[in-house]
């Protein structure tokens, strides 16, 4: 397969789960990030309350949701493999009217954990939105991206 071919589409154009049975298990890691941006008055209100809402800690709830999502990625994205995870770490920090999310996932497997890291960021961001939407619907989820991956054939760094 060349770099210009989609790995999940076969020669006939049908969906295809990649066969990783011949691959060697290696240590793999992926880091993804994203942002939840707030109107300044909403951000200031949240910051003044230490990001505690009526439903509890916004940040801690989003971290737990993100970890749960990472563990269920193969159930959410049809062609992802089930992976035995070694580590999931999610950080959420405030900066410039936003909460910045970083998700790091590790495993020793035959396939990478990019989708798991991206799923962790996405669900953390959606959880923050859900917990804060009563204050405003003008909340933006932005910049969800893979920052780096290591292990396997090719490493990547944005």
VEXDREN-2710 file (C-alpha; in Angstrom, 1 decimal):
% VEXDREN-2710
k/r/px/py/pz
1/UNK/0.0/0.0/0.0
2/UNK/1.4/3.4/-1.0
3/UNK/1.1/6.5/1.1
4/UNK/-1.6/7.8/-1.3
5/UNK/-4.0/5.0/-0.7
6/UNK/-6.7/4.8/2.0
7/UNK/-6.0/2.0/4.3
8/UNK/-9.7/1.3/5.1
9/UNK/-10.9/1.1/1.5
10/UNK/-10.1/-2.0/-0.6
11/UNK/-9.4/-2.2/-4.4
12/UNK/-13.2/-2.4/-5.0
13/UNK/-14.0/0.6/-2.9
14/UNK/-15.4/-1.4/0.0
15/UNK/-14.7/-0.7/3.6
16/UNK/-11.9/-2.8/5.0
17/UNK/-10.6/-3.2/8.6
18/UNK/-6.8/-3.2/8.3
19/UNK/-5.2/-6.6/8.9
20/UNK/-2.6/-6.0/11.6
21/UNK/-1.9/-9.7/12.3
22/UNK/1.5/-9.7/10.6
23/UNK/2.6/-6.5/12.3
24/UNK/5.0/-6.6/15.3
25/UNK/3.8/-5.3/18.6
26/UNK/5.7/-2.2/19.5
27/UNK/5.5/0.6/22.1
28/UNK/3.2/3.3/20.7
29/UNK/2.1/6.7/21.9
30/UNK/-0.1/9.4/20.6
31/UNK/-0.8/12.9/21.8
32/UNK/-3.8/15.0/20.7
33/UNK/-5.0/18.4/21.7
34/UNK/-8.0/20.7/21.4
35/UNK/-9.6/23.8/22.7
36/UNK/-12.9/24.9/24.1
37/UNK/-13.3/28.7/23.6
38/UNK/-15.7/30.8/25.7
39/UNK/-17.1/34.3/25.4
40/UNK/-15.0/36.3/27.9
41/UNK/-17.8/36.9/30.4
42/UNK/-18.6/33.2/30.5
43/UNK/-15.0/32.3/30.9
44/UNK/-14.6/34.8/33.7
45/UNK/-17.7/33.5/35.5
46/UNK/-16.3/29.9/35.3
47/UNK/-12.8/30.9/36.4
48/UNK/-14.2/32.8/39.3
49/UNK/-16.0/29.6/40.4
50/UNK/-12.8/27.5/39.9
51/UNK/-14.6/25.8/37.0
52/UNK/-17.1/24.3/39.4
53/UNK/-20.7/24.1/38.1
54/UNK/-24.0/22.9/39.5
55/UNK/-23.1/19.4/38.1
56/UNK/-19.6/19.4/39.8
57/UNK/-16.1/20.0/38.7
58/UNK/-16.2/20.8/35.0
59/UNK/-12.5/19.9/34.4
60/UNK/-12.5/16.7/36.4
61/UNK/-15.7/15.5/34.8
62/UNK/-14.3/16.2/31.4
63/UNK/-11.1/14.2/32.2
64/UNK/-13.1/11.2/33.4
65/UNK/-15.3/11.4/30.3
66/UNK/-12.3/11.6/28.1
67/UNK/-10.6/8.5/29.7
68/UNK/-13.9/6.6/29.3
69/UNK/-14.1/7.5/25.6
70/UNK/-10.5/6.5/25.0
71/UNK/-11.3/3.1/26.4
72/UNK/-14.3/2.8/24.1
73/UNK/-12.9/4.1/20.8
74/UNK/-13.2/0.8/18.9
75/UNK/-17.0/0.9/19.8
76/UNK/-17.4/4.4/18.5
77/UNK/-15.3/4.3/15.3
78/UNK/-16.2/1.2/13.3
79/UNK/-12.9/0.2/11.8
80/UNK/-10.7/0.9/14.8
81/UNK/-9.1/-2.2/16.5
82/UNK/-9.6/-3.0/20.1
83/UNK/-6.4/-2.1/21.9
84/UNK/-5.0/-3.0/25.3
85/UNK/-4.1/0.4/26.7
86/UNK/-1.1/1.0/29.0
87/UNK/-1.8/4.6/29.9
88/UNK/-4.3/7.4/29.4
89/UNK/-3.5/10.9/30.7
90/UNK/-5.7/13.9/30.1
91/UNK/-4.8/17.5/31.1
92/UNK/-7.1/20.4/30.9
93/UNK/-5.7/23.9/31.6
94/UNK/-7.2/27.4/31.3
95/UNK/-5.7/30.0/29.0
96/UNK/-7.0/33.1/27.1
97/UNK/-10.8/32.5/27.6
98/UNK/-10.4/28.8/26.7
99/UNK/-9.8/25.4/28.2
100/UNK/-7.0/23.6/26.4
101/UNK/-7.1/19.8/26.4
102/UNK/-4.2/17.5/25.9
103/UNK/-4.7/13.7/25.8
104/UNK/-1.7/11.2/25.8
105/UNK/-2.3/7.5/25.2
106/UNK/0.2/4.7/25.3
107/UNK/0.1/1.0/24.5
108/UNK/2.3/-1.9/23.2
109/UNK/0.3/-3.1/20.2
110/UNK/0.3/-3.8/16.5
111/UNK/-1.5/-0.6/15.7
112/UNK/-1.4/3.0/16.9
113/UNK/-3.4/5.0/19.3
114/UNK/-4.0/8.2/17.4
115/UNK/-7.8/7.7/17.2
116/UNK/-7.9/7.0/20.9
117/UNK/-6.1/10.2/21.7
118/UNK/-8.3/12.2/19.3
119/UNK/-11.4/10.6/20.8
120/UNK/-10.3/11.5/24.3
121/UNK/-9.9/15.1/23.4
122/UNK/-13.2/15.2/21.5
123/UNK/-15.3/13.8/24.3
124/UNK/-13.6/15.9/26.9
125/UNK/-14.4/19.0/24.9
126/UNK/-18.0/17.8/24.4
127/UNK/-18.4/17.2/28.1
128/UNK/-17.1/20.7/28.8
129/UNK/-19.7/22.1/26.4
130/UNK/-22.5/20.1/27.9
131/UNK/-21.6/21.3/31.4
132/UNK/-21.3/25.0/30.4
133/UNK/-24.1/25.4/27.7
134/UNK/-26.5/26.8/30.3
135/UNK/-24.3/29.9/30.4
136/UNK/-24.0/30.3/26.6
137/UNK/-24.3/28.4/23.4
138/UNK/-21.5/30.6/22.0
139/UNK/-18.9/28.1/23.0
140/UNK/-16.5/26.8/20.3
141/UNK/-14.8/23.5/20.2
142/UNK/-11.7/24.1/18.0
143/UNK/-8.3/22.9/16.9
144/UNK/-8.7/19.2/17.6
145/UNK/-5.5/17.7/16.2
146/UNK/-2.9/15.0/16.4
147/UNK/0.2/16.6/17.9
148/UNK/2.5/13.5/17.7
149/UNK/2.6/9.8/17.4
150/UNK/5.5/7.4/17.9
151/UNK/5.9/3.7/17.3
152/UNK/5.0/1.7/14.2
153/UNK/6.3/2.4/10.7
154/UNK/6.3/6.2/10.9
155/UNK/6.5/8.7/13.6
156/UNK/4.7/12.0/13.3
157/UNK/5.0/15.4/14.9
158/UNK/2.9/18.5/13.9
END
